[in-house]
Amino acid sequence: MNQGELEQTVRNIDTRVARIEQILPTLSTEEQLSEAVARLATKEELQAAIAVLATKEELQAAIALLPTREEMHAAIRAEGDAARRHATMLFEDLRDDNRVMLEHLVALSARVDQLARG
């Protein structure tokens, strides 16, 4: 190796060491890693947590009780029809009330005209 190659190799090593020196402070110590591992759940704790969860069969049984999409659509249509019938009934009642009020208004107007003439 000649002098120039040797100097270049030393510069490369210097650059690598500088990068390593920048990374080293960010790495966890053995003590920090031990503390982190100690906080993790044990196998028994995980098994206990999983034991209370529903099984696939229990979930399927619960889902089977729910209405299907078609049943929901049918129920919504039925509710819509019922609401439409109720609204139609209310509008008819309102129309009847308006008719009665207009009849009374016409009669009252006729009496006022009769009194004004008379």
C-alpha angles and dihedrals in degrees: 000000000000127000095263094051090047092052091048091050091050090050090050090050089048091052092049092049090050090053091048090050089055093050098044097073090055095055120097120248123236089255092053091049091049090052091049092050091047090057093055118102117261123238090255092051091051092048090050091050092049093046092069094052120101118261123237090256092051091051092048090049091051092047091049089063092057120093118257123244090258091051090050092049090049091050091049091049090049091050090048091051091048091049091048091051091048092049091049090052091050092049091050090050090049091048090052091049091050091048091052092048092049091050090052091046091052091048091048091048090051091052092049090050090048092050092046090054097041 
